Amino acid sequence: MFVEYNNLPDNSRVWIYQSDREFTKGEQDFISKKAKDFIEQWTRHGDDLKGSFAIKYNQFLILAVDEGFNNVSGCSIDASVHFVQGLEKVLQLNMMDKMNVSFRVGEHINIVKMNVFKQFVKENKINGQTVVFNNMVSTKQELETKWEVQAEESWHKRFLN
């Protein structure tokens, strides 16, 4: 059951998929239609899930579920992963590579491989104040308060000098 993202409670569970490139306007429209269709049919062992999605910075797809309505199951999570994999195939992009790290310089979003991120730290191109995207957040509230943080406040800090 699809609901508007803003209408989900703060404790809703989220999954963040970062693309290796920005979505075009046409791709955003395509993703939005497909995500809404997917969420309308998304279930947990036959029971409806109350969910939504958001696209942030033309590069991140966030899927969300109100677990106060119904909890997700392994099968429903698998279904969402298959949905994202289908988007990847059709749009020829990569949204599942956990070795990609994202950070911001001004208004520009950068996505680099982990080894490049580490090299940027060594070269002082990235420091503790660099804004990073902590895709490990698990709730809507964390997404809104702990997703875009300085590297020194995230798991990224382990790579800092």
Summary of the structure (lengths in Angstrom):
residues: 161
radius of gyration: 16.3
end to end distance: 46.3
largest distance: 52.0
contacts: 462
relative contact order: 0.18
helix: 39%
strand: 26%
